[in-house]
Amino acid sequence: MPYVRVEANFKLDEKFVKKVSDFISKSLGKPERYVMVSVETKQMIFGGSGDPCMFVELKSIGLPKDSTSKLSKEICDFIKKETGTNADRIYINFVDFDGQMWGWNSTIF
């Protein structure tokens, strides 16, 4: 049920995608078998600069609002470690969904 979409202005490899899946599973305490990760390379600028930047969208059922500050730091630290991208070049959008609004396996959560 967690869905992570990463858009970057530089190429990210399959190892990074797998690491994101594992990281999000552990950070949210959700089974990795439900985690979906999408990574796209796009033409992007941030603050008028073409230096490395990212947009991360994290959608999940029951994403607690009081945890987003902690998650933001954890995500930025993870990205910095894995790609070298500075936290001030990353936007993160957190989206919480009700289980009735999330379909999977011919049903809903």
C-alpha positions as CSV (number, residue, x, y, z in Angstrom):
1,M,0.0,0.0,0.0
2,P,2.8,2.5,0.3
3,Y,3.6,4.0,-3.0
4,V,6.8,6.0,-3.5
5,R,7.4,8.1,-6.7
6,V,10.8,9.6,-7.1
7,E,11.5,12.1,-9.8
8,A,15.1,13.2,-10.3
9,N,17.1,15.2,-12.8
10,F,19.7,12.5,-13.0
11,K,19.8,8.7,-13.7
12,L,19.1,6.3,-10.8
13,D,19.8,2.6,-11.1
14,E,17.8,-0.5,-10.2
15,K,19.8,-0.9,-6.9
16,F,18.6,2.5,-5.8
17,V,15.0,1.5,-6.5
18,K,15.4,-1.7,-4.4
19,K,17.0,0.2,-1.6
20,V,14.1,2.7,-1.6
21,S,11.6,-0.2,-1.3
22,D,13.4,-1.7,1.7
23,F,13.9,1.7,3.3
24,I,10.2,2.7,3.1
25,S,9.1,-0.7,4.3
26,K,11.2,-0.4,7.4
27,S,10.5,3.3,8.0
28,L,6.7,2.7,7.9
29,G,6.7,-0.7,9.5
30,K,4.8,-2.1,6.5
31,P,5.6,-5.4,4.7
32,E,7.8,-4.8,1.6
33,R,5.5,-7.0,-0.4
34,Y,3.0,-4.1,-0.5
35,V,5.5,-1.4,-1.3
36,M,5.6,0.0,-4.8
37,V,8.4,2.3,-6.0
38,S,8.5,4.3,-9.3
39,V,11.6,6.2,-10.3
40,E,11.7,8.6,-13.2
41,T,14.4,10.7,-14.7
42,K,13.1,14.1,-15.9
43,Q,14.3,17.5,-16.9
44,M,14.0,19.4,-13.7
45,I,15.5,22.6,-12.2
46,F,15.2,23.7,-8.6
47,G,15.7,27.3,-7.6
48,G,16.8,28.1,-11.1
49,S,19.7,25.5,-11.0
50,G,20.1,22.2,-12.8
51,D,22.1,20.8,-9.9
52,P,20.9,17.4,-8.7
53,C,17.4,17.6,-7.3
54,M,14.4,15.3,-6.5
55,F,10.7,15.3,-5.9
56,V,9.5,12.4,-3.7
57,E,5.9,11.5,-3.2
58,L,5.0,9.1,-0.5
59,K,1.4,7.8,-0.4
60,S,0.2,5.3,2.2
61,I,-2.8,4.2,4.1
62,G,-2.7,5.6,7.7
63,L,0.4,7.8,7.2
64,P,0.4,9.6,10.6
65,K,0.8,13.4,10.2
66,D,2.8,13.6,13.4
67,S,5.5,11.4,11.8
68,T,6.1,13.4,8.6
69,S,8.7,15.6,10.1
70,K,10.7,12.6,11.2
71,L,10.1,10.8,7.9
72,S,11.3,13.9,6.0
73,K,14.6,13.9,7.8
74,E,15.0,10.1,7.3
75,I,14.2,10.3,3.6
76,C,16.5,13.2,3.0
77,D,19.3,11.5,5.0
78,F,18.8,8.3,3.0
79,I,18.8,10.1,-0.4
80,K,21.9,12.1,0.6
81,K,23.7,8.8,1.6
82,E,22.6,7.0,-1.6
83,T,22.9,9.7,-4.2
84,G,24.7,12.7,-2.7
85,T,21.7,15.0,-3.3
86,N,21.5,17.7,-0.6
87,A,18.3,17.9,1.5
88,D,17.7,21.5,0.4
89,R,17.3,20.1,-3.2
90,I,14.5,17.7,-2.3
91,Y,10.8,18.3,-2.0
92,I,8.7,15.6,-0.4
93,N,4.9,15.3,-0.7
94,F,3.2,13.1,2.0
95,V,-0.3,11.7,1.2
96,D,-2.4,9.7,3.6
97,F,-5.2,7.6,2.2
98,D,-8.2,5.9,3.7
99,G,-8.1,2.1,3.0
100,Q,-11.4,2.3,1.1
101,M,-9.7,4.6,-1.4
102,W,-6.9,2.1,-2.2
103,G,-7.5,-0.9,-4.4
104,W,-5.4,-4.0,-4.7
105,N,-5.9,-7.6,-5.8
106,S,-9.5,-7.0,-6.9
107,T,-10.5,-5.5,-3.6
108,I,-9.7,-2.6,-1.3
109,F,-7.8,-2.3,1.9
